[in-house]
Amino acid sequence: MGITPTRVVLHRQEDASGEEAWIFEVNLPDPEPQSGTWPVQALNEFARAARDKALDVSVSWPWHIVFFPEHEEEQADEDQIRLPDV
C-alpha cells in the first residue's frame, strides 16, 4: 500500500455537520520533510482500504478518515495572538 499506519482508532462522534459519525483516526509515519505531507496516491489507497474495512465490520455511514503524523509538531495556538507590552 505504500503507507503502513502506526495506529488506527475507530470511534463515534459528532461531525462538522452536527451528525453522529464514525471517525477513523489514523496515525501514519511522519511524512518526508521536503514534501510536508504523504503521497496522495498512498492516502487514496489507504482510504479505499478503510472503506472496505468499514463495510466488512458493518460500520454505517457516515464515516470519515482523519490522518495524523506519528509525531505531531508543536504548533502555535491559532486562537492566541501575542501583543506587545502596552
N, C-alpha and C positions, 0 to 999 in steps of 0.2 A: 504493500500500500504506500510505501514511501515515508509515512509518519507513523510511529508507534506511540500511542498515548501512554503517559505515565500514571494517569489516574482518570477514572470516569465515574461520575456520580449522577444518578437519576433521581430527581425529586419533583414534587408538585409545588407550584407557587403561582401567584398572580402574575400574568404577563403584562406587557406595556398597555394592552387594551383593557386591562382590568379583569380578564377572563382567567379562570384556573387553567393551567397548562403544565405539561410535563417538560422539565428542563434537563437536558443532558449537559452537565458541566464537565468539560474535557480539558485536562491539563496535557499539554504537548511539550516535548523537549524545546528548550529555548531556540528561537529562530536564529539564523545566521545574522551576525551584527550588520553586515553590509546591506541586507535586504530589509531587516527590521520586522519581517513577517514570514509566514510559511508560504510555500508554493501553492498557488490557487488550485492547481490540479490535484495536489495531495489533499487539500481541505475538501474539495468536491468528492474525492474518493471516500474520505472518511465520513462525510455527510451521507453518502449513499449507504455505507456500511451501517451507520447509526439508524437510518431509516429502516433498513432490513431488520436490524435487531429490534426496533420498536414494534414492527409487525410480528416478529417471532414471539415476543413476550406479550402481545396484545395490549400495548400501550395505546390508548385512544388519542386521537387528535384533539386539541392542538398540542404539538410538542416542538421544542426549539433546541438548537445546539449552540452552546456558548464555548468558545475556545479561550484558554488561558495559557500563558507560558508557564513552564515548570517553576521558574524563579521570576517573580514579578519585580520589576524595577520600582524603586520608590519614586513616586511622582508627587509634585507639588499639589496641594489641595486646590482644585479649581474654584472652590467656593470661598477662598480666602485671598485677600489682597493685602500685601504688606504696605502700610502707609508710612511715609517719613514722619519722624518726630515733629510734633507741632509746637 
